[in-house]
Amino acid sequence: MSSTELPSVSAASVLPKVAPVRVGEGERLRSVGLPGITLTVRSRAAVREGLPPALYVHGLGGSSQNWSQLMAELDGLVDSEALDLPGFGDSPPPDDGDYSVTGHARAVIRYLDAAGRGPVHLFGNSLGGAITTRVAAVRPDLVRTLTLISPALPELRVQRSAVPTALLGVPGIASLFTRISRDWTAEQRVRGVLGLCYGDPGRVTPEAFRHAVEELERRLQLPYFWDVMTRSSRGIVNAYTLGGQHGLWRQAERVLAPTLLVYGGRDQLVGYRMAQRAARAFRDSRLLSLPDAGHVAMMEYPETVAAAVRELLADAGELGELGQPGEAAGAGAGGSGDAGAVRGRRAVEADGFGRGGAGGARGSRGGGSVSTVSDADSAGAGAGSGSGAGGDGNDDTNAGS
């Protein structure tokens, strides 16, 4: 071999040895090698054959573990897989170092094309919400339904509590923060993340807190941890500044798939006020409003979110023989106390979005509400009167923003 002929080396082949990633009961991990990227995929064994496929995409600083509870709640409804985005969780950095929203969306599309599982029921949280919005807009053939939990879509007035996350993308800030925080323990860092991402950090059990600390300690040993966080933060900021057909709001308007939007009233990273704009932007949407939830409702209120997903799939005609629409509607209207359900295509308003109206089925606990919105009635989008926030968010708390 001449001096100019060097073997190619991927990022995955030079990773340091660190502690293994936690795998929950009923889950398995596998590594998928694709051109330029290697992705770790978390999955659950399908309860029966023929279930429609679902794919989950986490937020900044998160991983596929963020979806473990919701995936378990949806057993028997969908065949679930969750990705670790390149550089996050147990996935190594991409060979090209591209952490833009478009780069992450390209990784999701590349996986779906290679796996041949599409179209899927696609889920995204925070940064993952921006990524999956872009995927649904540019590749509608890959998406059956879209569920967005606190999606990171551009805001004109960013909340003060979200500013430090945005500043992480500014050159030099990450290294400065690393120096300032070098004496912080993993426990202190995790408490800070939970306080930022949860509406009520007290919902996190001691066991889940310990798991989160162990996962953070593992990640901090990775030499690329802060670089990935910095570049991905910069990718969000850059996506917010894009205009024209590449703007995220413009792409939201192009999404054809029935869409469930989930917003938390105590979200410190994505403004609760953005729920109304999102409900107008997505042409076939419904809104789940959870006044007590924070940024990661699928971790705080997995039962509630799962009930709303079942409603989405029922109305989209995706349940098939798994359950009649009437049975799905009953999931949140009494017995379990989960999300109230709304039938048809009539918008109603409540929970701070308007005066309230007919159509919201009442649950037995908490303060969740659901409404549906279509092209014809999107101008009046809001949240249907209901009271179903429930569920126990108490596991795997490496919540990302």
TIVODO-406993 format. One record per residue (C-alpha): x, z, y; residue number from 1. Coordinates in nm, 4 decimals. Example, Ala and Ser with C-alpha at 12.3 -4.5 7.8 and 13.67 -1.06 7.14 Angstrom:
BEGIN
((1.2300; 0.7800; -0.4500); 1)
((1.3670; 0.7140; -0.1060); 2)
// end
This chain:
BEGIN
((0.0000; 0.0000; 0.0000); 1)
((0.1416; -0.0942; 0.3403); 2)
((0.1636; 0.1519; 0.6276); 3)
((-0.1382; -0.0100; 0.7905); 4)
((-0.3589; 0.0053; 0.4834); 5)
((-0.4947; 0.3586; 0.4795); 6)
((-0.7732; 0.4789; 0.2491); 7)
((-1.1011; 0.5570; 0.4226); 8)
((-1.1866; 0.9265; 0.4429); 9)
((-1.5376; 1.0505; 0.5126); 10)
((-1.6183; 1.3765; 0.6893); 11)
((-1.7776; 1.5072; 0.3688); 12)
((-1.4462; 1.4900; 0.1815); 13)
((-1.2533; 1.7222; 0.4150); 14)
((-1.5007; 2.0052; 0.4621); 15)
((-1.3752; 2.3639; 0.4307); 16)
((-1.4965; 2.5796; 0.1446); 17)
((-1.7611; 2.8227; 0.2652); 18)
((-2.0274; 3.0381; 0.1042); 19)
((-2.3097; 2.8460; -0.0659); 20)
((-2.6370; 2.7849; 0.1134); 21)
((-2.9289; 3.0015; 0.0077); 22)
((-3.1845; 2.8320; -0.2180); 23)
((-3.5276; 2.9947; -0.2335); 24)
((-3.7432; 3.0420; -0.5384); 25)
((-3.8894; 2.7128; -0.6546); 26)
((-3.6433; 2.5094; -0.4443); 27)
((-3.3458; 2.2932; -0.5254); 28)
((-3.0740; 2.1259; -0.3187); 29)
((-2.9112; 1.7919; -0.3754); 30)
((-2.6607; 1.5855; -0.1823); 31)
((-2.7407; 1.2243; -0.0966); 32)
((-2.4597; 0.9909; 0.0025); 33)
((-2.5528; 0.7076; 0.2381); 34)
((-2.3392; 0.4685; 0.4455); 35)
((-2.1725; 0.6827; 0.7133); 36)
((-2.3594; 1.0047; 0.6333); 37)
((-2.4108; 1.2570; 0.3559); 38)
((-2.7374; 1.4492; 0.3686); 39)
((-2.8403; 1.7668; 0.1921); 40)
((-3.2028; 1.7541; 0.0811); 41)
((-3.4079; 2.0637; -0.0026); 42)
((-3.7092; 2.0032; -0.2253); 43)
((-3.9736; 2.1746; -0.4328); 44)
((-4.0874; 2.0616; -0.7738); 45)
((-4.4173; 1.8765; -0.7394); 46)
((-4.7104; 2.0708; -0.8855); 47)
((-4.8456; 1.7487; -1.0345); 48)
((-4.7550; 1.3836; -1.0479); 49)
((-4.8789; 1.1433; -0.7855); 50)
((-4.8728; 1.3775; -0.4871); 51)
((-4.8087; 1.1983; -0.1554); 52)
((-4.4531; 1.2483; -0.0259); 53)
((-4.3703; 1.4628; 0.2777); 54)
((-4.0465; 1.4934; 0.4760); 55)
((-3.9551; 1.7767; 0.7163); 56)
((-3.7008; 1.7595; 1.0018); 57)
((-3.5693; 2.0782; 1.1665); 58)
((-3.4662; 2.1565; 1.5228); 59)
((-3.1400; 2.2249; 1.7070); 60)
((-2.9403; 2.4933; 1.5287); 61)
((-3.1860; 2.5017; 1.2381); 62)
((-3.1788; 2.3642; 0.8865); 63)
((-3.4056; 2.2675; 0.6010); 64)
((-3.4531; 2.6405; 0.5337); 65)
((-3.6803; 2.6543; 0.8396); 66)
((-3.9454; 2.4725; 0.6354); 67)
((-3.9321; 2.6793; 0.3150); 68)
((-4.2473; 2.8796; 0.3859); 69)
((-4.4598; 2.5856; 0.4950); 70)
((-4.3388; 2.3776; 0.2004); 71)
((-4.4488; 2.6556; -0.0359); 72)
((-4.7891; 2.6759; 0.1377); 73)
((-4.8372; 2.3018; 0.0852); 74)
((-4.7601; 2.3077; -0.2887); 75)
((-5.0208; 2.1004; -0.4667); 76)
((-5.1001; 1.9018; -0.1539); 77)
((-4.7782; 1.7060; -0.0953); 78)
((-4.4435; 1.6445; -0.2643); 79)
((-4.2095; 1.8161; -0.0173); 80)
((-3.8538; 1.7376; 0.0875); 81)
((-3.6667; 1.8733; 0.3897); 82)
((-3.3458; 1.7305; 0.5354); 83)
((-3.0419; 1.9020; 0.6782); 84)
((-2.9624; 1.6695; 0.9675); 85)
((-2.6012; 1.5460; 0.9876); 86)
((-2.3784; 1.8375; 1.0887); 87)
((-2.6491; 2.1005; 1.0306); 88)
((-2.7284; 2.3225; 0.7347); 89)
((-2.5234; 2.1983; 0.4407); 90)
((-2.4876; 1.8374; 0.5624); 91)
((-2.1431; 1.7379; 0.6911); 92)
((-2.0984; 1.5634; 1.0262); 93)
((-2.1730; 1.1895; 1.0419); 94)
((-1.8723; 0.9617; 1.0265); 95)
((-1.9532; 0.8098; 1.3679); 96)
((-2.0089; 1.1450; 1.5445); 97)
((-2.3443; 1.0263; 1.6803); 98)
((-2.5719; 1.3248; 1.7478); 99)
((-2.8126; 1.1527; 1.9833); 100)
((-3.1856; 1.1616; 1.9136); 101)
((-3.1568; 0.7953; 1.8174); 102)
((-2.8616; 0.8718; 1.5888); 103)
((-3.0548; 1.1466; 1.4106); 104)
((-3.3628; 0.9217; 1.3874); 105)
((-3.1450; 0.6517; 1.2332); 106)
((-3.0299; 0.9031; 0.9691); 107)
((-3.3917; 0.9904; 0.8833); 108)
((-3.4867; 0.6228; 0.8595); 109)
((-3.1809; 0.5467; 0.6507); 110)
((-3.2761; 0.8211; 0.4056); 111)
((-3.6388; 0.7100; 0.3794); 112)
((-3.5387; 0.3490; 0.3247); 113)
((-3.2858; 0.4451; 0.0571); 114)
((-3.5172; 0.6913; -0.1183); 115)
((-3.8099; 0.4496; -0.1217); 116)
((-4.0532; 0.7399; -0.0684); 117)
((-4.2238; 0.6032; 0.2406); 118)
((-4.4685; 0.6094; 0.3911); 119)
((-4.4488; 0.9898; 0.4126); 120)
((-4.6286; 1.2727; 0.5834); 121)
((-4.3609; 1.3425; 0.8455); 122)
((-4.3007; 1.6843; 1.0060); 123)
((-4.0748; 1.7734; 1.2982); 124)
((-3.9959; 2.0891; 1.4962); 125)
((-3.8349; 2.0945; 1.8420); 126)
((-3.5446; 1.8454; 1.8320); 127)
((-3.6906; 1.7354; 1.4989); 128)
((-4.0155; 1.6645; 1.6857); 129)
((-3.8368; 1.4262; 1.9217); 130)
((-3.6596; 1.2627; 1.6274); 131)
((-3.9758; 1.2138; 1.4209); 132)
((-4.1664; 1.0836; 1.7241); 133)
((-3.9033; 0.8132; 1.7584); 134)
((-3.9142; 0.7391; 1.3844); 135)
((-4.2943; 0.7064; 1.3893); 136)
((-4.2812; 0.4792; 1.6941); 137)
((-4.0178; 0.2346; 1.5713); 138)
((-4.0985; 0.2413; 1.1985); 139)
((-4.4749; 0.2966; 1.1600); 140)
((-4.4494; 0.1625; 0.8052); 141)
((-4.2664; 0.4816; 0.7052); 142)
((-4.5219; 0.7342; 0.8370); 143)
((-4.8656; 0.8286; 0.7005); 144)
((-4.9282; 1.1246; 0.9302); 145)
((-4.7145; 1.3049; 1.1863); 146)
((-4.7057; 1.6833; 1.2411); 147)
((-4.5130; 1.8021; 1.5475); 148)
((-4.4447; 2.1726; 1.6027); 149)
((-4.3227; 2.2466; 1.9570); 150)
((-4.1727; 1.8963; 1.9895); 151)
((-3.8859; 1.8581; 2.2361); 152)
((-4.0508; 1.6004; 2.4618); 153)
((-3.9377; 1.5684; 2.8251); 154)
((-4.0618; 1.8270; 3.0732); 155)
((-4.0362; 1.7992; 3.4493); 156)
((-4.0228; 2.1760; 3.4908); 157)
((-3.8086; 2.3213; 3.2129); 158)
((-3.8673; 2.6894; 3.1403); 159)
((-3.5890; 2.9191; 3.2604); 160)
((-3.5399; 3.0547; 2.9090); 161)
((-3.4624; 2.7000; 2.7881); 162)
((-3.1919; 2.6348; 3.0500); 163)
((-2.9009; 2.7894; 2.8505); 164)
((-2.9779; 2.5587; 2.5575); 165)
((-2.9735; 2.2565; 2.7884); 166)
((-2.6491; 2.3740; 2.9514); 167)
((-2.4841; 2.3815; 2.6104); 168)
((-2.4597; 2.0035; 2.6378); 169)
((-2.2543; 2.0206; 2.9596); 170)
((-1.8828; 1.9570; 2.8930); 171)
((-1.6869; 2.2834; 2.8834); 172)
((-1.9881; 2.5145; 2.8564); 173)
((-1.9693; 2.5488; 2.4781); 174)
((-1.6015; 2.6513; 2.4859); 175)
((-1.6751; 2.8923; 2.7716); 176)
((-1.9642; 3.0460; 2.5790); 177)
((-1.7453; 3.0741; 2.2702); 178)
((-1.4873; 3.2727; 2.4656); 179)
((-1.7497; 3.4965; 2.6243); 180)
((-1.9247; 3.5672; 2.2958); 181)
((-1.6232; 3.5938; 2.0662); 182)
((-1.6793; 3.9686; 2.0171); 183)
((-2.0509; 3.9360; 1.9376); 184)
((-2.1454; 4.0201; 1.5824); 185)
((-2.3556; 3.7887; 1.3696); 186)
((-2.6330; 4.0491; 1.3850); 187)
((-2.6317; 4.0383; 1.7660); 188)
((-2.6408; 3.6597; 1.7679); 189)
((-2.9297; 3.6447; 1.5208); 190)
((-3.1328; 3.8989; 1.7198); 191)
((-3.0841; 3.6812; 2.0262); 192)
((-3.2023; 3.3686; 1.8432); 193)
((-3.5054; 3.5460; 1.6987); 194)
((-3.5973; 3.6827; 2.0406); 195)
((-3.5824; 3.3310; 2.1803); 196)
((-3.7628; 3.1492; 1.8978); 197)
((-4.0268; 3.3938; 1.7752); 198)
((-4.3379; 3.5010; 1.9617); 199)
((-4.3007; 3.8388; 1.7890); 200)
((-3.9557; 3.8996; 1.6339); 201)
((-4.1036; 4.2095; 1.4691); 202)
((-4.2684; 3.9785; 1.2138); 203)
((-3.9268; 3.9131; 1.0581); 204)
((-3.8639; 4.1345; 0.7562); 205)
((-3.5300; 4.3147; 0.7009); 206)
((-3.4605; 4.0868; 0.4035); 207)
((-3.5193; 3.7733; 0.6098); 208)
((-3.3000; 3.9109; 0.8883); 209)
((-3.0199; 3.9705; 0.6376); 210)
((-3.0530; 3.6148; 0.5068); 211)
((-3.0318; 3.4813; 0.8629); 212)
((-2.7164; 3.6820; 0.9324); 213)
((-2.5547; 3.5545; 0.6127); 214)
((-2.6398; 3.1957; 0.7032); 215)
((-2.4986; 3.2305; 1.0553); 216)
((-2.1789; 3.3866; 0.9215); 217)
((-2.1471; 3.0864; 0.6889); 218)
((-2.1984; 2.8369; 0.9707); 219)
((-1.9538; 3.0060; 1.2062); 220)
((-1.6795; 2.9355; 0.9511); 221)
((-1.7408; 2.5625; 0.9872); 222)
((-1.4895; 2.4141; 1.2332); 223)
((-1.7431; 2.1633; 1.3635); 224)
((-2.0285; 2.4112; 1.4289); 225)
((-2.0029; 2.4285; 1.8083); 226)
((-1.9194; 2.0611; 1.8445); 227)
((-2.2384; 1.9663; 1.6582); 228)
((-2.4468; 2.2055; 1.8693); 229)
((-2.2920; 2.0745; 2.1922); 230)
((-2.3316; 1.7062; 2.1096); 231)
((-2.6871; 1.7486; 1.9809); 232)
((-2.7836; 1.9450; 2.2952); 233)
((-2.6379; 1.6645; 2.5029); 234)
((-2.8394; 1.4198; 2.2932); 235)
((-3.1643; 1.5984; 2.3845); 236)
((-3.0768; 1.5980; 2.7557); 237)
((-2.9877; 1.2285; 2.7430); 238)
((-3.3137; 1.1468; 2.5639); 239)
((-3.5041; 1.3254; 2.8397); 240)
((-3.3520; 1.0931; 3.0996); 241)
((-3.4332; 0.7666; 2.9230); 242)
((-3.7024; 0.5572; 3.0828); 243)
((-3.8921; 0.2445; 2.9897); 244)
((-3.9777; 0.1654; 2.6311); 245)
((-3.7061; 0.3994; 2.5036); 246)
((-3.8536; 0.7044; 2.6789); 247)
((-3.9957; 0.9610; 2.4397); 248)
((-4.3362; 0.9773; 2.6113); 249)
((-4.3639; 0.5986; 2.6002); 250)
((-4.2772; 0.6086; 2.2320); 251)
((-4.5339; 0.8833; 2.1743); 252)
((-4.7967; 0.6423; 2.3050); 253)
((-4.6858; 0.3861; 2.0450); 254)
((-4.7321; 0.6172; 1.7462); 255)
((-5.0088; 0.4857; 1.5218); 256)
((-5.0186; 0.7660; 1.2646); 257)
((-5.2772; 1.0474; 1.2908); 258)
((-5.0891; 1.3301; 1.4621); 259)
((-5.1160; 1.7097; 1.4504); 260)
((-4.9642; 1.8883; 1.7505); 261)
((-4.8822; 2.2596; 1.7224); 262)
((-4.7945; 2.4638; 2.0322); 263)
((-4.7245; 2.8351; 2.0694); 264)
((-4.8372; 3.0370; 2.3707); 265)
((-4.5168; 3.2461; 2.3629); 266)
((-4.2788; 2.9541; 2.3207); 267)
((-3.9743; 3.0100; 2.5438); 268)
((-3.8189; 2.6689; 2.4799); 269)
((-4.1076; 2.4192; 2.4946); 270)
((-4.3745; 2.4806; 2.7566); 271)
((-4.7227; 2.5638; 2.6276); 272)
((-4.8556; 2.3640; 2.9205); 273)
((-4.7126; 2.0474; 2.7627); 274)
((-4.9725; 2.0615; 2.4845); 275)
((-5.2367; 1.8941; 2.6981); 276)
((-5.0077; 1.6065; 2.7970); 277)
((-4.9016; 1.5557; 2.4361); 278)
((-5.2643; 1.5469; 2.3205); 279)
((-5.3285; 1.2673; 2.5699); 280)
((-5.0121; 1.0736; 2.4821); 281)
((-5.0580; 1.0453; 2.1052); 282)
((-5.3474; 0.8078; 2.0497); 283)
((-5.4967; 0.9775; 1.7405); 284)
((-5.4158; 1.3445; 1.7802); 285)
((-5.5423; 1.6934; 1.7209); 286)
((-5.4052; 2.0099; 1.8755); 287)
((-5.3455; 2.3474; 1.7094); 288)
((-5.3091; 2.6131; 1.9764); 289)
((-5.1499; 2.9449; 1.8702); 290)
((-5.1353; 3.1803; 2.1704); 291)
((-4.9225; 3.4432; 1.9913); 292)
((-4.6728; 3.2055; 1.8313); 293)
((-4.3288; 3.1167; 1.9605); 294)
((-4.1138; 2.8083; 1.9025); 295)
((-4.1263; 2.8034; 1.5215); 296)
((-4.4935; 2.8411; 1.4317); 297)
((-4.4320; 2.7088; 1.0796); 298)
((-4.2174; 3.0185; 1.0203); 299)
((-4.4380; 3.2701; 1.2028); 300)
((-4.7786; 3.1410; 1.0892); 301)
((-4.7186; 2.9165; 0.7861); 302)
((-5.0689; 2.9714; 0.6416); 303)
((-5.2314; 2.8719; 0.9689); 304)
((-5.0211; 2.5590; 1.0097); 305)
((-5.0803; 2.4657; 0.6442); 306)
((-5.4578; 2.4900; 0.6906); 307)
((-5.4385; 2.2582; 0.9911); 308)
((-5.2231; 2.0129; 0.7930); 309)
((-5.4815; 2.0099; 0.5160); 310)
((-5.7466; 1.9264; 0.7773); 311)
((-5.5296; 1.6464; 0.9147); 312)
((-5.4841; 1.4937; 0.5722); 313)
((-5.8531; 1.5305; 0.4881); 314)
((-5.9639; 1.3523; 0.8044); 315)
((-5.7016; 1.0818; 0.7484); 316)
((-5.8408; 1.0233; 0.3981); 317)
((-5.5141; 1.1345; 0.2393); 318)
((-5.6408; 1.4089; 0.0057); 319)
((-5.7929; 1.1784; -0.2555); 320)
((-5.8873; 1.3695; -0.5668); 321)
((-5.6959; 1.6775; -0.4506); 322)
((-5.9987; 1.8050; -0.2592); 323)
((-6.3074; 1.6889; -0.0766); 324)
((-6.3000; 1.7000; 0.3038); 325)
((-6.5609; 1.9739; 0.3013); 326)
((-6.3374; 2.1912; 0.0853); 327)
((-6.0453; 2.1329; 0.3179); 328)
((-6.2507; 2.2293; 0.6192); 329)
((-6.3426; 2.5569; 0.4543); 330)
((-5.9767; 2.6533; 0.4305); 331)
((-5.9760; 2.7803; 0.7847); 332)
((-6.3336; 2.8700; 0.8493); 333)
((-6.3769; 3.1986; 0.6789); 334)
((-6.2024; 3.3089; 0.3604); 335)
((-5.8365; 3.2898; 0.4547); 336)
((-5.8747; 3.3342; 0.8285); 337)
((-5.6374; 3.0487; 0.8968); 338)
((-5.6725; 2.7712; 1.1532); 339)
((-6.0229; 2.6766; 1.2604); 340)
((-6.1144; 2.3165; 1.1785); 341)
((-6.2756; 2.0467; 1.3860); 342)
((-6.4480; 1.7398; 1.2449); 343)
((-6.5021; 1.4053; 1.4097); 344)
((-6.3361; 1.2738; 1.7226); 345)
((-6.4702; 1.4889; 2.0026); 346)
((-6.2354; 1.6877; 2.2214); 347)
((-6.3158; 2.0458; 2.3159); 348)
((-6.1291; 2.2812; 2.5449); 349)
((-6.0421; 2.6483; 2.5317); 350)
((-5.7493; 2.8948; 2.5265); 351)
((-5.6434; 2.8234; 2.8836); 352)
((-5.6885; 2.4448; 2.8625); 353)
((-6.0518; 2.4461; 2.9790); 354)
((-6.3876; 2.6186; 2.9515); 355)
((-6.4418; 2.5723; 2.5790); 356)
((-6.6888; 2.3689; 2.3816); 357)
((-6.8547; 2.3009; 2.0512); 358)
((-6.6668; 2.2052; 1.7411); 359)
((-6.4136; 2.4812; 1.6728); 360)
((-6.4708; 2.6573; 1.3447); 361)
((-6.3934; 3.0269; 1.3618); 362)
((-6.1539; 3.2036; 1.1294); 363)
((-6.1253; 3.5771; 1.0818); 364)
((-5.7918; 3.6712; 1.2368); 365)
((-5.5645; 3.6064; 1.5306); 366)
((-5.6053; 3.3389; 1.7970); 367)
((-5.5511; 2.9864; 1.6682); 368)
((-5.7609; 2.6856; 1.7625); 369)
((-5.7785; 2.3200; 1.6706); 370)
((-5.9216; 2.0109; 1.8346); 371)
((-5.9070; 1.6395; 1.7612); 372)
((-5.8401; 1.3685; 2.0149); 373)
((-5.8632; 0.9896; 1.9975); 374)
((-5.8146; 0.7028; 2.2421); 375)
((-6.1677; 0.7301; 2.3727); 376)
((-6.1563; 1.0976; 2.4552); 377)
((-5.7886; 1.1700; 2.5166); 378)
((-5.8437; 1.2317; 2.8862); 379)
((-6.0259; 1.5520; 2.8022); 380)
((-5.7803; 1.6736; 2.5387); 381)
((-5.7633; 2.0468; 2.4883); 382)
((-5.7965; 2.3075; 2.2191); 383)
((-6.1145; 2.3842; 2.0289); 384)
((-6.2438; 2.7365; 2.0354); 385)
((-6.1392; 2.9139; 1.7179); 386)
((-5.9709; 3.2326; 1.6058); 387)
((-5.7629; 3.1768; 1.3010); 388)
((-5.3971; 3.2564; 1.3575); 389)
((-5.2809; 3.4285; 1.0449); 390)
((-5.0131; 3.4137; 0.7805); 391)
((-4.6965; 3.6113; 0.7340); 392)
((-4.3844; 3.4523; 0.8825); 393)
((-4.1216; 3.6587; 0.7075); 394)
((-3.8531; 3.4485; 0.5426); 395)
((-3.5502; 3.2300; 0.6178); 396)
((-3.5077; 3.2880; 0.9896); 397)
((-3.2250; 3.0541; 1.0867); 398)
((-3.4638; 2.9234; 1.3487); 399)
((-3.3417; 2.6340; 1.5598); 400)
((-3.4498; 2.5325; 1.9048); 401)
// end
